[in-house]
């Protein structure tokens, strides 16, 4: 029996477009959360919290759309690789929104509970660098997805290594900065938490990049290694 592909290609294209659109929204919200952290300007925290809640709802809608494609068609193996990758991408973006929410909430804790007035300038510089590295990594992945071209695996691997190096430098500064400057124990712990969220967002997207490479080439790789 010939597989039923009526409208399948168009549906797969729509899933891909949705994923690219959602990644763009994530980076916009993530930027707001990072700015809240480095400036301790919590004016836009509620915008991040609202965006995370909308992303949670959208995640279930996107998941339903993806499962509907499977139920309405008889996708072949290559199609299934794409579908499973889009499902993982949707989950990765939703997790990124959760991390953005956490970072924004931490900025509130630092300002209102830990009494931090300013994040040390050397740490601010590293946070900005780490965020730029993360955005470069995500943008490169989704340029590949948008154009359906192969990943630049070396580029992704290099950016992931740089994120790790910057994260280590951040930990060193947080550990060595006097408690009076970063809100004592509660401030120090929450700065660690905020920066770990950025690192974990990067890790999740690198793992997603592994799947995207597999979807395109039917070849398993492990970029983080």
N, C-alpha and C positions, 0 to 999 in steps of 0.2 A: 504493500500500500504506500502510495506516494505521501510524504510528509505534508501536512497542511501548513502552508506558509503565507496564507492570505493576510496581508497587512503586517506580517511579522517584521519585515525590514523597517517599515515606517515606525512600528512600535519600539523597536530597538533604538532607532534614531531619537525618538522622543525621550526614552530613558536616559540616553547619553546627554541630550540637551538639558534635561532636568538636573543631572548630576553636575554638569558644568555650572549651571545657574546657582545651584545650592552651594558649591564651593566658593563662588564669588561672594555670595552673601555671608558665608562663614568668615572670609578674610576681612570683610567690612566690619563685622561685629567684633572679631578678634582684635582688630586695630583699636576699636573703642575701649575694649577691656585693658589692653596694654597701656594706652594713654592714661586710663584711670589709675593704673598701678604706679606708673613712673611719676605722675604729677600729683597723685593723691587727690585728684579732682573727681569727686564721686557723683557729679551732676548727672552723668549719663548711665549710671549703673542700672537703673530700672529699664533702660532701653535694651541693655544686654540681657537682663533677666527675662524680659518679654520675648526677645528674639529666641532665647533658649527654649522657652515654653512653646513657641510657634514651631520651632525645629523639631521638638518632640512629637508634636501632632503630625507635622509633615512627614516625619520618619515613618510613621505607621501608614500614612497615605501612599508614600512612595513604595513601601514594602508591598502594600496591596496591589499597586499598579504592576510591580515586577512579577508578583505571583499570578496576576491575571494574564500576563503574556504567556506564561507557561501553560495555564489552563485552557487558553483559547487556541493554542497552536501546538504543533509537534516539533519543537526546536531540535535541531541537530546538535552534535557535540560542540561544535564551534560556537553555536548560538548559546548553549548552556554555559559555556565558559564566560561569555560576555554577560549573561544574565546574572550569574553568581557573583561576578566582579562588580556589577552595578549595585547589587544588594550589599556587598561589603563596603562599597564606596559610600552608600547612603548611611550605613552604620558609622563609618569613620567620620563623616561630616557631623553627624549628630553628637558623637563623642567630643569632637572639637568644640562644638557649641557648649557642651557641658563644661569643658575646660575653660572656655571664655567666661562662662558664668562664675566658675570657682575663682578665677583671677579677679573678677570684679568684686565678688563678695570679700575676698581677702583685702582689697584696697579699702573697703569699709572697716574691716577689723583693724587694719594698721592705723587708720586715721582716728577711729572712734573709740577703740578699746586699748590699743597699744600706745596711743598718743604720739605717733610718728608724725613729724612735721614735714620732713623732706627725706626722700630716698637718697643715699650717698651718690654723688655725681658719677663716680667710677662704676657703680653698679647700674645706674641708669643707662650709661653708655653701652654696657654689656647687654642689658635687657633689650635695648633697641637693636643692637647687632644680632642678637639671637632671634628676635622677631623677624628681622629682614631675611635672615638665613632660612627661617621656617617658611616665609612667604615665597622666597625664591624656589624652595623645594616644591611647595604645593603648586605654584604657578607652572613650573616645568612639567609636573605630572599631568596637569589638566590641559596644557597646550598639546601634549601627546594625545590625550583623550579626545579633545575637540577636533584634532586633525586626523585621528586614528592612525597615527604614525608611531614608530617604535620609540620607546623611552631612551633618553640619554642616560644609561645606567651609571656611567662613570660620574656624570654630573650629580645625579641624585645621591650616589654613594659619598661623593666629596662633601656635598652640603650636609649630609647626615653626620659625617665626621666632624665638620666645623661646629654643628650644633652641640655635639657632645663636648668638644673642647671649650666652647663658650660656657656651657653649663658647669663644667668643672671650675672654670675661672670664677663664675658667679658664686659657687659654693665656697670657694676660698675667701672671697671678699666678705660674704655673709658671716662666715665663721670668725673672721679676724676683726670685724667692725665692732667697736665698743657697744655694749648693750644700750647705753644712754642715747646712742645715735639711731638705733633701729628698734626701739621699743622693747628692750630686754628680751626675755625668753619668748614671750608670745609673738613679738615682732619678728624675731629671728626665725622661729619655726614657721610662721606664715609666709615669710619671704621664701624659705626653702620650698614650701608647698606651691607657691605661685610659679616659681621657676621650674619646678618639676612638672607642672602641667604643660608648660611650653615644650619641654623635652619630650613628654609623652605624646603630645599631639604630633610632633615630628616623627616619632617612632611609629605611631599608628598609620601615618601616611606612607612611610617607607614600606611597611608591611602591605599596605594596599597597592603600592607600586609593584611589588612582587606579583600580585594577582593580575594586575593589568598586563604586565609582561607575559604572564602565562596565557591570558585570554587572547593576546595577539599572536603568540608564537608557539603555544602548546609546549612551553619549556619552563620548568621550575627553576627559579633563582632565589638567592637570599641576599638582598642588597645590604642589609644591616651588618652582615658579616664581612 
